[in-house]
Amino acid sequence: MMSKKDYYEILEVGKTASADELKKAYRRLAMQYHPDRNAGNAEAETRFKEINEAYEVLKDEQKRAAYDRYGHAAFEQGGGANPFDFNFGGAGGFADIFSEVFSEFMGGGSQRNYNPSGAVNGEDLRYDLTITLEEAYSGLEKNIVFNTTKSCDKCNGHGTKDGKEAPVCPTCRGKGRVHQQHGFMIMETTCPDCRGSGRKVKDVCPECRGTGYIADKKELKIKIPCGVDDGTRIRIAGEGAAGIRGGRNGDLYVFVNVKGHKLYERQGSDLYARIPVSMACAALGGCVEIPSVDGRKLELKIPAGTQNGHRLKIKNEGMPRLRSEQKGDLWVEVKVETPVNLSARQKELLEEFRAISGEDNCQPEEKSFFEKIKDLFTAA
């Protein structure tokens, strides 16, 4: 009986080779001697098997340590059963090794971190909540009702008729994924027999039909902080759909929609309003009352000579800033109204006002405008 070749010689590396050096050597040699590239070449197929066997041992720290100490005897009779079963057509063996290396080479990474218990985490849920600007200003607690799932009590979430944990799926060996080789490429897909759970349910629970969960309607009190803005997403951990077979629950995401307001427009933490002011008030000055978002009366001083479209600021009367004691500002745009339906006396007074008005104390914007276009008239 011929003695086996040294694994390091097979991979053409030294005994001090690092894990990365081993992987690079394996990748190069596996591609060189792959059966798809050497159809009908029995020598290449044998070499290919040797390369995979060597890499399977040396990539594992414990197996490599045993090999360095005992050589091939570590895996022969008396040293443990030979762990190598190179099956080119099914899952496991070479397919696992080859896929692990080349999926990383293609940027995918290994998919071998599975949960042997078959636990599946619950899905995240979304709830859309519409509130008023007043509620966003003060914050609120609100009871919401939403559709979700819960673990099936009849089968303890296992999906089995007897309520016990289902056996490991023999097709994927509990991984929930299988490898399929198509020519040179190896594809990893969800196991068709267990649908990715890693457990094979034979006799299903009649209550949940083998899923491990049932539909449920849940009521929950949630807290909306003051200052919340339109489009804010609030995460409530563990209040999503139920996990299966010991998996954690998903999360609930509450998406907040703040309705428009009849007076105020919001931009960040600042509020904007547009209020009508009489011509007399704008010219002579005065005060107007406007309501705050929380219902208080705010007094806005109108300086004499205020022009249409001018903005006045009321400090700290905007929206609360989220997770802060500060507030934004309230900006009020003045809309000067021209009087209509004048009485004879009012018209008389306005005519008198126009007659005695001089260029220096009336209509500053009008004066500036005509000064700008004076050259147009003289040029004509």
C-alpha positions as CSV (number, residue, x, y, z in Angstrom):
1,M,0.0,0.0,0.0
2,M,1.4,3.3,-1.1
3,S,1.8,5.9,1.6
4,K,-0.2,9.1,1.4
5,K,1.5,12.3,0.2
6,D,2.2,15.1,2.7
7,Y,-0.6,17.6,2.8
8,Y,1.7,20.5,2.7
9,E,3.4,19.1,-0.4
10,I,0.0,18.6,-2.1
11,L,-0.8,22.2,-1.6
12,E,2.7,23.3,-2.4
13,V,3.2,25.3,0.7
14,G,5.5,25.2,3.7
15,K,4.6,24.0,7.2
16,T,4.5,27.5,8.5
17,A,2.0,28.7,5.9
18,S,-0.6,31.1,7.1
19,A,-4.4,30.5,6.7
20,D,-4.4,33.1,3.8
21,E,-1.5,31.4,2.1
22,L,-3.3,28.0,2.4
23,K,-6.5,29.5,0.9
24,K,-4.7,31.1,-2.0
25,A,-2.8,27.9,-2.8
26,Y,-6.0,25.8,-2.6
27,R,-7.8,28.2,-4.9
28,R,-5.1,28.2,-7.5
29,L,-4.7,24.4,-7.5
30,A,-8.4,23.6,-7.3
31,M,-9.1,25.7,-10.4
32,Q,-6.1,24.1,-12.2
33,Y,-7.2,20.5,-11.6
34,H,-11.0,21.0,-11.5
35,P,-12.8,18.2,-13.4
36,D,-14.6,20.7,-15.6
37,R,-11.3,21.8,-16.9
38,N,-9.9,18.3,-17.2
39,A,-12.7,16.2,-18.6
40,G,-11.8,12.5,-18.8
41,N,-8.5,13.0,-17.1
42,A,-8.4,10.5,-14.2
43,E,-5.0,11.8,-13.0
44,A,-6.4,15.3,-12.6
45,E,-9.5,14.0,-10.8
46,T,-7.3,12.2,-8.3
47,R,-5.1,15.2,-7.8
48,F,-8.2,17.3,-7.3
49,K,-9.4,15.0,-4.5
50,E,-6.0,15.1,-2.9
51,I,-6.0,18.9,-2.9
52,N,-9.5,19.1,-1.3
53,E,-8.6,16.5,1.3
54,A,-5.4,18.4,2.2
55,Y,-7.2,21.7,2.5
56,E,-10.0,20.3,4.6
57,V,-7.5,19.2,7.2
58,L,-5.0,22.1,7.1
59,K,-7.7,24.9,7.2
60,D,-9.0,23.6,10.5
61,E,-6.7,24.6,13.4
62,Q,-7.5,21.4,15.5
63,K,-7.1,19.1,12.6
64,R,-3.9,20.8,11.4
65,A,-2.4,20.5,14.9
66,A,-3.3,16.8,15.0
67,Y,-1.8,16.3,11.6
68,D,1.4,18.1,12.5
69,R,1.8,15.9,15.5
70,Y,0.7,12.5,14.2
71,G,0.6,12.8,10.5
72,H,-2.0,10.8,8.5
73,A,-2.3,8.4,11.5
74,A,-4.4,11.0,13.3
75,F,-7.3,10.3,10.9
76,E,-6.9,6.5,10.4
77,Q,-8.0,3.5,12.4
78,G,-7.3,4.2,16.1
79,G,-7.0,7.9,15.5
80,G,-10.7,8.5,14.6
81,A,-12.7,7.7,11.5
82,N,-11.8,9.2,8.2
83,P,-13.9,12.4,8.0
84,F,-13.6,12.8,4.3
85,D,-16.4,12.0,1.9
86,F,-15.9,13.8,-1.4
87,N,-19.3,13.7,-3.1
88,F,-19.2,15.8,-6.2
89,G,-23.0,15.6,-6.8
90,G,-24.5,16.5,-3.4
91,A,-24.3,18.8,-0.5
92,G,-21.4,18.6,2.0
93,G,-17.8,17.4,1.4
94,F,-16.0,19.1,-1.4
95,A,-19.0,21.2,-2.3
96,D,-18.8,22.9,1.1
97,I,-15.1,23.5,0.9
98,F,-15.1,24.7,-2.6
99,S,-18.1,27.0,-2.1
100,E,-16.7,28.5,1.1
101,V,-13.5,29.6,-0.6
102,F,-14.9,30.7,-3.9
103,S,-17.9,32.5,-2.5
104,E,-15.4,34.7,-0.6
105,F,-13.4,35.1,-3.7
106,M,-16.5,36.4,-5.5
107,G,-17.4,38.7,-2.6
108,G,-20.2,36.7,-1.1
109,G,-18.7,35.3,2.0
110,S,-19.5,32.0,3.7
111,Q,-23.1,31.0,4.5
112,R,-22.1,28.3,7.0
113,N,-23.0,30.2,10.2
114,Y,-26.4,28.5,10.8
115,N,-28.4,27.8,13.9
116,P,-28.4,24.1,14.5
117,S,-31.6,24.4,16.6
118,G,-33.5,25.7,13.6
119,A,-34.5,28.9,15.5
120,V,-35.9,31.6,13.2
121,N,-36.1,35.3,14.2
122,G,-39.5,37.0,13.8
123,E,-40.1,39.6,11.1
124,D,-40.1,43.3,11.7
125,L,-43.5,45.0,11.5
126,R,-44.5,48.5,10.4
127,Y,-47.3,50.7,11.8
128,D,-48.3,54.0,10.3
129,L,-49.5,56.6,12.9
130,T,-51.0,59.9,12.0
131,I,-51.0,62.7,14.6
132,T,-51.8,66.4,14.7
133,L,-49.2,69.2,14.9
134,E,-50.6,69.9,18.4
135,E,-49.9,66.3,19.5
136,A,-46.4,66.5,17.9
137,Y,-45.8,69.7,20.0
138,S,-46.8,68.3,23.3
139,G,-46.0,64.5,22.8
140,L,-48.5,61.8,23.7
141,E,-49.2,58.3,24.7
142,K,-51.4,56.3,22.4
143,N,-52.9,52.8,22.3
144,I,-52.4,51.2,18.9
145,V,-53.8,47.9,17.7
146,F,-52.0,45.9,14.9
147,N,-51.9,42.5,13.3
148,T,-48.9,40.3,14.3
149,T,-48.1,36.7,15.1
150,K,-47.4,34.8,18.2
151,S,-45.8,31.4,19.0
152,C,-48.3,28.5,18.7
153,D,-49.2,27.3,22.2
154,K,-50.4,23.9,21.0
155,C,-47.0,22.9,19.6
156,N,-44.7,25.2,21.7
157,G,-43.6,26.9,18.5
158,H,-42.1,23.7,17.0
159,G,-44.8,23.2,14.3
160,T,-45.0,19.5,15.2
161,K,-48.1,17.5,16.1
162,D,-46.6,16.2,19.3
163,G,-45.2,19.6,20.4
164,K,-41.7,18.3,20.4
165,E,-38.7,19.6,18.5
166,A,-38.5,18.3,15.0
167,P,-35.5,16.3,13.9
168,V,-32.6,17.8,11.9
169,C,-33.3,17.9,8.2
170,P,-31.3,15.0,6.6
171,T,-31.0,16.9,3.2
172,C,-29.2,20.0,4.5
173,R,-28.0,18.5,7.8
174,G,-29.6,21.3,9.8
175,K,-28.0,24.1,7.8
176,G,-31.1,25.2,6.0
177,R,-29.0,25.6,2.8
178,V,-27.8,23.2,0.1
179,H,-25.2,23.4,-2.6
180,Q,-25.9,22.6,-6.2
181,Q,-23.1,22.3,-8.7
182,H,-23.8,23.6,-12.3
183,G,-20.6,23.0,-14.3
184,F,-17.8,25.0,-12.8
185,M,-20.2,27.1,-10.6
186,I,-21.6,26.0,-7.2
187,M,-24.8,27.7,-6.1
188,E,-26.1,27.8,-2.6
189,T,-29.9,27.8,-2.2
190,T,-32.5,27.3,0.5
191,C,-33.1,23.7,1.3
192,P,-36.3,22.6,-0.5
193,D,-37.2,20.0,2.1
194,C,-37.1,22.1,5.3
195,R,-37.5,25.5,3.6
196,G,-34.5,26.9,5.3
197,S,-35.4,26.0,8.9
198,G,-32.9,23.2,9.3
199,R,-35.6,21.0,10.8
200,K,-37.9,18.4,9.1
201,V,-41.4,18.4,10.4
202,K,-43.2,15.2,9.5
203,D,-46.5,15.4,11.4
204,V,-47.5,19.0,11.4
205,C,-49.4,20.8,14.1
206,P,-53.0,21.2,13.1
207,E,-53.3,24.6,14.8
208,C,-50.4,26.3,13.0
209,R,-50.0,23.9,10.1
210,G,-46.4,23.4,10.8
211,T,-45.3,27.0,10.8
212,G,-44.8,27.3,14.6
213,Y,-46.9,30.5,14.8
214,I,-50.4,31.8,14.5
215,A,-52.0,35.1,13.7
216,D,-52.6,37.5,16.5
217,K,-54.0,41.0,17.1
218,K,-52.0,43.0,19.7
219,E,-52.8,46.2,21.6
220,L,-49.8,48.3,22.7
221,K,-49.4,51.6,24.4
222,I,-46.6,53.6,22.8
223,K,-45.1,57.0,23.7
224,I,-44.5,59.7,21.1
225,P,-42.0,62.2,22.3
226,C,-42.7,66.0,22.0
227,G,-41.0,67.5,18.9
228,V,-41.4,64.5,16.7
229,D,-41.4,65.4,13.0
230,D,-43.2,64.1,10.0
231,G,-41.6,60.9,8.7
232,T,-40.0,60.0,12.0
233,R,-39.4,56.3,12.6
234,I,-39.7,54.9,16.1
235,R,-38.3,51.5,16.8
236,I,-39.9,49.4,19.6
237,A,-37.7,46.4,20.2
238,G,-39.2,42.9,20.5
239,E,-42.8,43.9,19.6
240,G,-42.7,42.6,16.0
241,A,-43.7,39.1,14.8
242,A,-43.0,36.1,17.0
243,G,-39.7,34.2,16.6
244,I,-40.0,30.5,15.8
245,R,-38.3,27.6,17.7
246,G,-36.6,30.0,20.2
247,G,-35.8,32.7,17.8
248,R,-36.1,36.3,19.0
249,N,-39.2,38.4,18.2
250,G,-38.9,41.0,15.4
251,D,-39.2,44.8,16.1
252,L,-42.1,47.1,15.6
253,Y,-41.4,50.3,13.6
254,V,-43.8,53.1,14.0
255,F,-43.8,55.7,11.2
256,V,-45.2,59.0,12.2
257,N,-47.2,61.2,9.9
258,V,-47.9,64.7,11.1
259,K,-51.0,66.3,9.6
260,G,-50.9,69.7,8.1
261,H,-52.1,72.7,10.2
262,K,-54.6,75.4,9.1
263,L,-52.3,78.2,10.4
264,Y,-48.8,77.0,10.9
265,E,-46.3,75.5,8.5
266,R,-43.3,73.6,10.0
267,Q,-39.7,73.6,8.8
268,G,-37.6,71.7,11.2
269,S,-38.2,73.2,14.7
270,D,-39.3,76.5,13.4
271,L,-42.9,77.5,12.6
272,Y,-44.2,79.8,10.0
273,A,-47.5,81.7,9.8
274,R,-49.0,84.4,7.6
275,I,-51.4,86.8,9.2
276,P,-53.5,89.7,7.8
277,V,-52.8,93.2,9.2
278,S,-54.8,96.3,8.4
279,M,-53.2,99.1,6.5
280,A,-53.7,101.4,9.5
281,C,-52.0,99.0,11.9
282,A,-49.1,98.4,9.5
283,A,-48.6,102.2,9.0
284,L,-49.1,103.3,12.6
285,G,-48.0,100.2,14.5
286,G,-50.0,98.1,17.0
287,C,-50.4,94.7,18.4
288,V,-52.3,91.6,17.2
289,E,-53.0,88.4,19.0
290,I,-52.3,85.0,17.5
291,P,-52.8,81.5,19.0
292,S,-49.8,79.3,19.9
293,V,-49.8,75.7,18.9
294,D,-50.7,74.7,22.5
295,G,-53.6,77.2,22.7
296,R,-52.0,80.1,24.4
297,K,-52.5,83.7,23.2
298,L,-49.3,85.3,21.8
299,E,-49.0,89.0,21.4
300,L,-47.2,90.1,18.2
301,K,-46.0,93.7,18.1
302,I,-46.3,95.4,14.6
303,P,-43.8,98.1,14.2
304,A,-45.0,101.4,12.6
305,G,-44.3,101.4,8.9
306,T,-44.3,97.5,8.5
307,Q,-44.4,96.6,4.9
308,N,-46.3,93.8,3.2
309,G,-44.4,90.5,3.4
310,H,-42.2,91.5,6.2
311,R,-41.3,88.7,8.7
312,L,-41.4,89.1,12.4
313,K,-39.9,86.6,14.9
314,I,-41.3,85.4,18.2
315,K,-38.4,83.6,19.9
316,N,-38.8,80.2,21.4
317,E,-42.4,79.8,20.2
318,G,-41.6,77.1,17.6
319,M,-41.6,73.3,18.0
320,P,-39.7,71.6,20.8
321,R,-36.4,70.1,19.5
322,L,-36.4,66.3,19.8
323,R,-34.6,65.1,22.9
324,S,-33.8,68.7,24.0
325,E,-35.2,71.4,26.3
326,Q,-34.9,74.0,23.5
327,K,-37.5,75.2,21.1
328,G,-37.4,76.7,17.6
329,D,-38.8,80.1,16.7
330,L,-42.1,81.3,15.3
331,W,-41.9,83.5,12.2
332,V,-44.9,85.6,11.2
333,E,-45.2,87.0,7.8
334,V,-47.3,90.2,7.7
335,K,-49.9,90.5,4.9
336,V,-51.0,94.1,4.7
337,E,-54.6,94.3,3.6
338,T,-56.0,97.1,1.4
339,P,-59.4,98.2,2.6
340,V,-62.4,97.6,0.4
341,N,-66.0,98.7,0.4
342,L,-65.0,102.1,1.8
343,S,-67.6,104.6,3.1
344,A,-67.8,108.1,1.7
345,R,-66.1,109.5,4.8
346,Q,-63.2,106.9,4.5
347,K,-62.7,107.8,0.9
348,E,-62.6,111.4,1.8
349,L,-60.0,110.9,4.4
350,L,-57.8,108.8,2.1
351,E,-58.0,111.5,-0.6
352,E,-57.0,114.0,1.9
353,F,-54.1,111.7,3.0
354,R,-53.0,111.4,-0.6
355,A,-53.1,115.1,-1.1
356,I,-50.9,116.0,1.8
357,S,-48.5,113.1,1.4
358,G,-45.0,114.1,0.4
359,E,-42.3,112.1,-1.2
360,D,-40.2,111.9,1.9
361,N,-42.6,110.3,4.3
362,C,-44.7,108.0,2.1
363,Q,-44.3,104.7,0.3
364,P,-40.6,104.1,0.7
365,E,-40.6,101.1,-1.7
366,E,-42.6,103.1,-4.3
367,K,-40.0,105.9,-4.1
368,S,-37.1,103.5,-4.5
369,F,-38.8,101.8,-7.4
370,F,-39.3,105.0,-9.4
371,E,-35.8,106.1,-8.7
372,K,-34.6,102.9,-10.3
373,I,-36.6,103.3,-13.5
374,K,-36.1,107.1,-13.8
375,D,-33.4,106.6,-16.5
376,L,-35.7,104.7,-18.6
377,F,-38.1,107.6,-19.0
378,T,-35.3,110.2,-19.6
379,A,-33.7,107.9,-22.2
380,A,-36.9,107.8,-24.2
